[in-house]
Amino acid sequence: MVRARLAILAGGISSRMKKPPEHDLKVEQSLVNDANLKAKTMIGVGKGGRPFLDYLMNIFEFQYDMIYPFLEKVPFDPIRNEKELPTAVKMMVDAYPKSLFPYPVSEHVPDLTSKSDILPVKEYLEENFANLTL
């Protein structure tokens, strides 16, 4: 038994971001290049090219021995060829109903799923987080 905590920063491999855009994008080529080469959390949509990761709170913390068996068992998504963390979490909660404690937060979360989302997310971050410092 491993007595350790496991923190997972959920970001996926950005398979939908790698697809060609459905229409012309009005965004800098450097951001399109980022989208093609990097995980979406590392695309520099923030002020001064800061990565999207700096603005996210999509983090899970688990006991290693509790979540790991479900991470092993969760099947790969047939379309995206990725394991889906929400599926593993659902499997864990189905097996251990009181094992998850959510922190309730109610705020807008910008959606950076595909290349067409880059410009709206960049504009949202500029408007709402212009003075953010880390």
Buried (B, 14 or more C-beta within 10 A) or exposed (E): EEEEEBEBEEBBEBEBBEEEEEEEBEBBEEBBEBBBEBBBBBBBBBBEEBBBBBBBEEEBEBEEEBBBEBBEEBEEEEEEEEBBBEBBBBBBEEEEEEBBEEEEEEEEEBEBEBBEBBBBBBEBBEEEBEEEEE
